[in-house]
Amino acid sequence: MRVAVVGIGVLGRAVAARLQRAGHTVVAYNRTSGKAEALRPLGVVVADSPALALREADCTLLFLTDAPAIRSVLFREDTRPALAGRTVIQMGTIGPDESRAVAETVLAEGGDYLEAPVLGSVAEAQAGNLLVMVGGSRDQMRRWEPLLQTLSNEPRFVGSIGQAASLKLALNHLIAAETAAFSLSLALIQRSQVPVDLFMSILKDSALFAPTFDKKLPRLQARRYDDPNFSTRHLLKDVDLFVAAAREHGLRTSSLDGVRQILVDAIAHGSGDVDYSVLYEEVLRGAQR
């Protein structure tokens, strides 16, 4: 297929490379052109405008930061006409109402829209093991499943537009909550001089264990947060989206307030663009007061 990837951040770059290597014709566009240029040696075509990327592809995958970024790129005056007859697949993390609003505009311009947010990062994208959650119609799922299967072993159909976005927010909420909880437990273990290996051994034998604990432990022990899979700034954005969506449904979100403040503090201390596991530093910073 001819596929445009718009938004060449950490994940968008890995997805574009995966699709190109799988035999698709890939066109890349990024507002900061240098990031897209890095894909050119792989055979990826680099577009100098989103309109050109749309016109050169059968469908466009969006990996933009948030809904305002989508609107600023996709709904520019010179880009809107290029939506006619094209399919847009939104694969980043935005709110359910935001996704429905984007769909409304794309459809009004004569295009088609579905959401397919993903769980996973660079390693999973490179291996084609992303968890892809599809919101739209069954017909859309059937049409684009061969493409999505390049990125995922088993793309999951969730329901209508907005439902996959809600599911993604629920999962990203767990990223924040579990990482904060594990960081606090680990800090207490270390301050109490309990062997970390013993802690992890008991944790793994219990129903409390989550694989992310094993994945993040080396970062926390080394206190190194460079080369992020997912940045602190983006996690805070997703936490805020989750809170807004949950409150719309009348849910109490006060349990997340402390986690959110830790993320805010991490960004204030200059850690917005490193791996979100840096929130461990804020846990330790609190212990030093």
Secondary structure as a PSIPRED ss2 file (coil, helix, strand):
# PSIPRED VFORMAT (PSIPRED V4.0)

   1 M C   1.000  0.000  0.000
   2 R E   0.000  0.000  1.000
   3 V E   0.000  0.000  1.000
   4 A E   0.000  0.000  1.000
   5 V E   0.000  0.000  1.000
   6 V E   0.000  0.000  1.000
   7 G C   1.000  0.000  0.000
   8 I C   1.000  0.000  0.000
   9 G C   1.000  0.000  0.000
  10 V H   0.000  1.000  0.000
  11 L H   0.000  1.000  0.000
  12 G H   0.000  1.000  0.000
  13 R H   0.000  1.000  0.000
  14 A H   0.000  1.000  0.000
  15 V H   0.000  1.000  0.000
  16 A H   0.000  1.000  0.000
  17 A H   0.000  1.000  0.000
  18 R H   0.000  1.000  0.000
  19 L H   0.000  1.000  0.000
  20 Q H   0.000  1.000  0.000
  21 R H   0.000  1.000  0.000
  22 A C   1.000  0.000  0.000
  23 G C   1.000  0.000  0.000
  24 H C   1.000  0.000  0.000
  25 T E   0.000  0.000  1.000
  26 V E   0.000  0.000  1.000
  27 V E   0.000  0.000  1.000
  28 A E   0.000  0.000  1.000
  29 Y E   0.000  0.000  1.000
  30 N C   1.000  0.000  0.000
  31 R C   1.000  0.000  0.000
  32 T C   1.000  0.000  0.000
  33 S H   0.000  1.000  0.000
  34 G H   0.000  1.000  0.000
  35 K H   0.000  1.000  0.000
  36 A H   0.000  1.000  0.000
  37 E H   0.000  1.000  0.000
  38 A C   1.000  0.000  0.000
  39 L C   1.000  0.000  0.000
  40 R H   0.000  1.000  0.000
  41 P H   0.000  1.000  0.000
  42 L H   0.000  1.000  0.000
  43 G C   1.000  0.000  0.000
  44 V C   1.000  0.000  0.000
  45 V E   0.000  0.000  1.000
  46 V E   0.000  0.000  1.000
  47 A C   1.000  0.000  0.000
  48 D C   1.000  0.000  0.000
  49 S C   1.000  0.000  0.000
  50 P H   0.000  1.000  0.000
  51 A H   0.000  1.000  0.000
  52 L H   0.000  1.000  0.000
  53 A H   0.000  1.000  0.000
  54 L H   0.000  1.000  0.000
  55 R H   0.000  1.000  0.000
  56 E C   1.000  0.000  0.000
  57 A C   1.000  0.000  0.000
  58 D C   1.000  0.000  0.000
  59 C E   0.000  0.000  1.000
  60 T E   0.000  0.000  1.000
  61 L E   0.000  0.000  1.000
  62 L E   0.000  0.000  1.000
  63 F C   1.000  0.000  0.000
  64 L C   1.000  0.000  0.000
  65 T C   1.000  0.000  0.000
  66 D C   1.000  0.000  0.000
  67 A H   0.000  1.000  0.000
  68 P H   0.000  1.000  0.000
  69 A H   0.000  1.000  0.000
  70 I H   0.000  1.000  0.000
  71 R H   0.000  1.000  0.000
  72 S H   0.000  1.000  0.000
  73 V H   0.000  1.000  0.000
  74 L H   0.000  1.000  0.000
  75 F C   1.000  0.000  0.000
  76 R C   1.000  0.000  0.000
  77 E C   1.000  0.000  0.000
  78 D C   1.000  0.000  0.000
  79 T C   1.000  0.000  0.000
  80 R H   0.000  1.000  0.000
  81 P H   0.000  1.000  0.000
  82 A H   0.000  1.000  0.000
  83 L H   0.000  1.000  0.000
  84 A C   1.000  0.000  0.000
  85 G C   1.000  0.000  0.000
  86 R C   1.000  0.000  0.000
  87 T E   0.000  0.000  1.000
  88 V E   0.000  0.000  1.000
  89 I E   0.000  0.000  1.000
  90 Q E   0.000  0.000  1.000
  91 M C   1.000  0.000  0.000
  92 G C   1.000  0.000  0.000
  93 T C   1.000  0.000  0.000
  94 I C   1.000  0.000  0.000
  95 G C   1.000  0.000  0.000
  96 P H   0.000  1.000  0.000
  97 D H   0.000  1.000  0.000
  98 E H   0.000  1.000  0.000
  99 S H   0.000  1.000  0.000
 100 R H   0.000  1.000  0.000
 101 A H   0.000  1.000  0.000
 102 V H   0.000  1.000  0.000
 103 A H   0.000  1.000  0.000
 104 E H   0.000  1.000  0.000
 105 T H   0.000  1.000  0.000
 106 V H   0.000  1.000  0.000
 107 L H   0.000  1.000  0.000
 108 A H   0.000  1.000  0.000
 109 E C   1.000  0.000  0.000
 110 G C   1.000  0.000  0.000
 111 G C   1.000  0.000  0.000
 112 D E   0.000  0.000  1.000
 113 Y E   0.000  0.000  1.000
 114 L E   0.000  0.000  1.000
 115 E E   0.000  0.000  1.000
 116 A C   1.000  0.000  0.000
 117 P C   1.000  0.000  0.000
 118 V E   0.000  0.000  1.000
 119 L E   0.000  0.000  1.000
 120 G C   1.000  0.000  0.000
 121 S C   1.000  0.000  0.000
 122 V H   0.000  1.000  0.000
 123 A H   0.000  1.000  0.000
 124 E H   0.000  1.000  0.000
 125 A H   0.000  1.000  0.000
 126 Q H   0.000  1.000  0.000
 127 A H   0.000  1.000  0.000
 128 G C   1.000  0.000  0.000
 129 N C   1.000  0.000  0.000
 130 L C   1.000  0.000  0.000
 131 L E   0.000  0.000  1.000
 132 V E   0.000  0.000  1.000
 133 M E   0.000  0.000  1.000
 134 V E   0.000  0.000  1.000
 135 G E   0.000  0.000  1.000
 136 G C   1.000  0.000  0.000
 137 S C   1.000  0.000  0.000
 138 R H   0.000  1.000  0.000
 139 D H   0.000  1.000  0.000
 140 Q H   0.000  1.000  0.000
 141 M H   0.000  1.000  0.000
 142 R H   0.000  1.000  0.000
 143 R H   0.000  1.000  0.000
 144 W H   0.000  1.000  0.000
 145 E H   0.000  1.000  0.000
 146 P H   0.000  1.000  0.000
 147 L H   0.000  1.000  0.000
 148 L H   0.000  1.000  0.000
 149 Q C   1.000  0.000  0.000
 150 T C   1.000  0.000  0.000
 151 L C   1.000  0.000  0.000
 152 S C   1.000  0.000  0.000
 153 N C   1.000  0.000  0.000
 154 E C   1.000  0.000  0.000
 155 P C   1.000  0.000  0.000
 156 R E   0.000  0.000  1.000
 157 F E   0.000  0.000  1.000
 158 V E   0.000  0.000  1.000
 159 G E   0.000  0.000  1.000
 160 S C   1.000  0.000  0.000
 161 I C   1.000  0.000  0.000
 162 G C   1.000  0.000  0.000
 163 Q H   0.000  1.000  0.000
 164 A H   0.000  1.000  0.000
 165 A H   0.000  1.000  0.000
 166 S H   0.000  1.000  0.000
 167 L H   0.000  1.000  0.000
 168 K H   0.000  1.000  0.000
 169 L H   0.000  1.000  0.000
 170 A H   0.000  1.000  0.000
 171 L H   0.000  1.000  0.000
 172 N H   0.000  1.000  0.000
 173 H H   0.000  1.000  0.000
 174 L H   0.000  1.000  0.000
 175 I H   0.000  1.000  0.000
 176 A H   0.000  1.000  0.000
 177 A H   0.000  1.000  0.000
 178 E H   0.000  1.000  0.000
 179 T H   0.000  1.000  0.000
 180 A H   0.000  1.000  0.000
 181 A H   0.000  1.000  0.000
 182 F H   0.000  1.000  0.000
 183 S H   0.000  1.000  0.000
 184 L H   0.000  1.000  0.000
 185 S H   0.000  1.000  0.000
 186 L H   0.000  1.000  0.000
 187 A H   0.000  1.000  0.000
 188 L H   0.000  1.000  0.000
 189 I H   0.000  1.000  0.000
 190 Q H   0.000  1.000  0.000
 191 R H   0.000  1.000  0.000
 192 S C   1.000  0.000  0.000
 193 Q C   1.000  0.000  0.000
 194 V C   1.000  0.000  0.000
 195 P C   1.000  0.000  0.000
 196 V H   0.000  1.000  0.000
 197 D H   0.000  1.000  0.000
 198 L H   0.000  1.000  0.000
 199 F H   0.000  1.000  0.000
 200 M H   0.000  1.000  0.000
 201 S H   0.000  1.000  0.000
 202 I H   0.000  1.000  0.000
 203 L H   0.000  1.000  0.000
 204 K H   0.000  1.000  0.000
 205 D C   1.000  0.000  0.000
 206 S C   1.000  0.000  0.000
 207 A C   1.000  0.000  0.000
 208 L C   1.000  0.000  0.000
 209 F C   1.000  0.000  0.000
 210 A C   1.000  0.000  0.000
 211 P H   0.000  1.000  0.000
 212 T H   0.000  1.000  0.000
 213 F H   0.000  1.000  0.000
 214 D H   0.000  1.000  0.000
 215 K H   0.000  1.000  0.000
 216 K H   0.000  1.000  0.000
 217 L H   0.000  1.000  0.000
 218 P H   0.000  1.000  0.000
 219 R H   0.000  1.000  0.000
 220 L H   0.000  1.000  0.000
 221 Q H   0.000  1.000  0.000
 222 A H   0.000  1.000  0.000
 223 R C   1.000  0.000  0.000
 224 R C   1.000  0.000  0.000
 225 Y C   1.000  0.000  0.000
 226 D C   1.000  0.000  0.000
 227 D C   1.000  0.000  0.000
 228 P C   1.000  0.000  0.000
 229 N C   1.000  0.000  0.000
 230 F C   1.000  0.000  0.000
 231 S E   0.000  0.000  1.000
 232 T H   0.000  1.000  0.000
 233 R H   0.000  1.000  0.000
 234 H H   0.000  1.000  0.000
 235 L H   0.000  1.000  0.000
 236 L H   0.000  1.000  0.000
 237 K H   0.000  1.000  0.000
 238 D H   0.000  1.000  0.000
 239 V H   0.000  1.000  0.000
 240 D H   0.000  1.000  0.000
 241 L H   0.000  1.000  0.000
 242 F H   0.000  1.000  0.000
 243 V H   0.000  1.000  0.000
 244 A H   0.000  1.000  0.000
 245 A H   0.000  1.000  0.000
 246 A H   0.000  1.000  0.000
 247 R H   0.000  1.000  0.000
 248 E H   0.000  1.000  0.000
 249 H C   1.000  0.000  0.000
 250 G C   1.000  0.000  0.000
 251 L C   1.000  0.000  0.000
 252 R C   1.000  0.000  0.000
 253 T C   1.000  0.000  0.000
 254 S H   0.000  1.000  0.000
 255 S H   0.000  1.000  0.000
 256 L H   0.000  1.000  0.000
 257 D H   0.000  1.000  0.000
 258 G H   0.000  1.000  0.000
 259 V H   0.000  1.000  0.000
 260 R H   0.000  1.000  0.000
 261 Q H   0.000  1.000  0.000
 262 I H   0.000  1.000  0.000
 263 L H   0.000  1.000  0.000
 264 V H   0.000  1.000  0.000
 265 D H   0.000  1.000  0.000
 266 A H   0.000  1.000  0.000
 267 I H   0.000  1.000  0.000
 268 A H   0.000  1.000  0.000
 269 H C   1.000  0.000  0.000
 270 G C   1.000  0.000  0.000
 271 S C   1.000  0.000  0.000
 272 G C   1.000  0.000  0.000
 273 D C   1.000  0.000  0.000
 274 V C   1.000  0.000  0.000
 275 D E   0.000  0.000  1.000
 276 Y H   0.000  1.000  0.000
 277 S H   0.000  1.000  0.000
 278 V H   0.000  1.000  0.000
 279 L H   0.000  1.000  0.000
 280 Y H   0.000  1.000  0.000
 281 E H   0.000  1.000  0.000
 282 E H   0.000  1.000  0.000
 283 V H   0.000  1.000  0.000
 284 L H   0.000  1.000  0.000
 285 R H   0.000  1.000  0.000
 286 G H   0.000  1.000  0.000
 287 A H   0.000  1.000  0.000
 288 Q C   1.000  0.000  0.000
 289 R C   1.000  0.000  0.000
